[in-house]
Amino acid sequence: MQAHTVKMRERFEVLDREPPRSSRLWLPAMLVLTLAVLGLGWHADERTRTHESAAVARCERQLRNASALSEWRLGILTNYLQPALRTTHGVQDLHLADLMAVRASHVLLGAQRADRTCRTVSVQPWHVSLVDRRNAAVAYSGALVTLLQTVAAQGPTQFRDDSLLGRLRTQAGAD
C-alpha cells in the first residue's frame, strides 16, 4: 500500500508542478490582442490626421488666394495713387479707403469664403502642428475679413451729401 501511496504522491506532485495549459496561452493571446488594438488605433489616427491635413491645406490655399487677390486689387490702386498722395497740390482730401471700397467689396467674398472654410476645419487636439496651422489661418482670415469689411463699408460717397448735386442728379435721371 505504501508503494501505491508513493506513486500517487509522485503523480500529484508532478501534476501540481506543471502549469495548466490555458494559462500558457492566455499571455501570448492578450499580447497579440493588445498589439492588434494598438495597430488599429494607430491606423485610424493616421487616416484622421491625413484628412485633417488635407482640410488645413485646402483652407490655407483658399486663404493664400484670397490674400493675394486682395493685395493685388487694392495694391494696384495704392501704387497708382502714390504720386498723387505725395503732392499736396492737385489732390485735396483724397481718402484712399473711399477709393478702395469697391475693390474691397469685390474681394471680400473670397476672403469670407476662405474664412468659413478655415473655421469649419476640425482637428484633433493631439495633432498639435495641425492645430497651430489651423489657428494661424483662422486668425489671419478673420483679420483679413475685418479689414476688407471696414474698407468696403467706407463705400463710394458719390457726393450724396451735397443737396444741390443731389437735385441736379435727380433732375438728370441719374438716380
C-alpha positions in Angstrom: 0.0 0.0 0.0 2.9 2.3 0.7 4.1 1.9 -2.8 0.8 2.8 -4.2 0.6 5.9 -1.9 4.1 7.0 -3.0 3.2 6.6 -6.7 0.1 8.7 -6.1 2.0 11.3 -4.3 4.6 11.5 -7.1 1.7 11.8 -9.5 0.2 14.6 -7.6 3.5 16.3 -7.2 4.2 16.2 -10.9 0.7 17.4 -11.7 0.9 20.2 -9.2 4.2 21.5 -10.6 3.0 21.5 -14.2 1.2 24.8 -15.1 -2.2 24.5 -16.7 -2.3 24.7 -20.5 -4.8 27.6 -20.6 -2.5 29.9 -18.5 0.3 29.4 -21.0 -1.9 30.5 -23.9 -3.5 33.4 -22.1 -0.5 35.8 -22.0 0.5 35.5 -25.7 -3.2 35.8 -26.8 -3.5 39.0 -24.7 -0.3 40.4 -26.2 -1.4 39.7 -29.7 -4.8 41.3 -29.0 -3.2 44.3 -27.4 -0.9 44.8 -30.4 -3.8 44.4 -32.8 -5.9 47.1 -31.0 -2.9 49.4 -30.9 -2.2 48.9 -34.6 -5.9 49.6 -35.5 -5.9 52.7 -33.3 -2.7 54.0 -34.9 -4.0 53.3 -38.4 -7.3 55.1 -37.6 -5.4 58.1 -36.1 -3.1 58.2 -39.2 -6.2 58.3 -41.5 -7.8 61.0 -39.4 -4.5 63.0 -39.5 -4.3 62.7 -43.3 -7.9 64.0 -43.7 -7.3 66.8 -41.3 -4.0 67.8 -43.0 -5.8 67.9 -46.4 -8.5 70.1 -44.9 -6.0 72.5 -43.3 -4.1 72.6 -46.6 -7.3 73.5 -48.5 -8.0 76.2 -46.0 -4.5 77.6 -46.4 -4.7 77.5 -50.2 -8.0 79.4 -50.3 -6.7 81.9 -47.8 -3.5 82.5 -49.8 -5.6 83.0 -53.0 -7.9 85.5 -51.2 -5.0 87.3 -49.6 -3.1 87.6 -52.9 -6.1 88.8 -54.8 -6.8 91.4 -52.1 -3.3 92.6 -52.1 -3.2 92.8 -55.9 -6.6 94.5 -56.3 -6.0 97.0 -53.5 -2.3 97.3 -54.1 -2.7 98.4 -57.7 -4.8 101.3 -56.7 -2.4 102.3 -53.9 0.6 102.2 -56.4 -1.4 104.1 -58.9 -2.3 106.9 -56.4 1.1 107.1 -54.6 2.4 110.0 -56.8 -0.8 112.0 -56.2 -0.7 111.3 -52.5 2.8 112.6 -52.2 1.9 116.0 -53.7 -0.5 118.4 -52.0 -1.4 120.5 -55.0 -3.9 119.0 -57.4 -5.3 116.4 -54.9 -7.1 117.6 -51.9 -8.6 115.5 -49.1 -8.0 112.2 -51.0 -9.4 109.4 -48.9 -7.8 106.2 -50.0 -10.4 104.0 -48.3 -13.2 105.6 -50.3 -11.4 104.8 -53.5 -10.7 101.3 -52.4 -14.2 100.4 -51.2 -15.5 99.0 -54.4 -12.4 96.9 -54.9 -12.5 95.7 -51.3 -16.1 94.6 -51.7 -15.2 92.6 -54.8 -12.5 90.6 -53.0 -14.4 90.4 -49.7 -16.5 87.4 -50.8 -13.4 85.3 -51.5 -11.9 86.2 -48.1 -15.2 85.4 -46.3 -15.3 82.0 -48.1 -11.7 81.2 -47.1 -12.6 82.3 -43.5 -15.6 80.0 -43.4 -13.5 77.1 -44.8 -10.8 77.6 -42.2 -13.2 77.9 -39.3 -15.0 74.7 -40.2 -11.8 72.6 -40.2 -11.8 70.3 -37.2 -8.5 69.0 -35.9 -7.9 66.6 -33.0 -6.1 68.4 -30.2 -3.2 65.9 -30.1 -2.3 66.8 -33.7 -0.5 69.9 -32.4 1.1 71.1 -35.6 -2.2 70.9 -37.4 -3.9 72.8 -34.6 -1.3 75.5 -34.8 -1.6 75.8 -38.6 -5.4 75.9 -38.4 -5.4 78.6 -35.6 -2.9 80.8 -37.5 -5.1 80.5 -40.6 -8.3 81.4 -38.7 -6.6 84.4 -37.0 -5.4 85.7 -40.3 -8.6 85.1 -42.2 -10.6 86.8 -39.5 -8.3 89.8 -39.6 -8.4 90.0 -43.4 -12.2 89.8 -43.5 -12.4 92.5 -40.8 -10.1 94.8 -42.8 -11.9 94.3 -46.1 -15.3 94.8 -44.4 -14.0 98.0 -42.9 -12.6 99.3 -46.2 -15.7 98.2 -48.1 -18.0 99.8 -45.6 -16.4 103.2 -46.4 -18.3 103.0 -49.7 -18.1 105.5 -52.5 -19.7 108.6 -51.2 -20.7 109.7 -54.7 -21.3 113.2 -53.2 -24.7 112.2 -51.7 -24.4 114.8 -49.0 -24.4 117.7 -51.5 -28.0 118.7 -51.8 -27.5 120.8 -55.0 -25.7 117.9 -56.7 -28.5 115.6 -55.5 -31.2 117.7 -57.0 -29.3 118.0 -60.3 -28.7 114.3 -60.3 -32.4 113.6 -59.8 -33.4 116.0 -62.5 -31.0 114.4 -64.9 -32.4 111.0 -64.1 -29.1 109.7 -62.9 -30.5 108.2 -59.7 
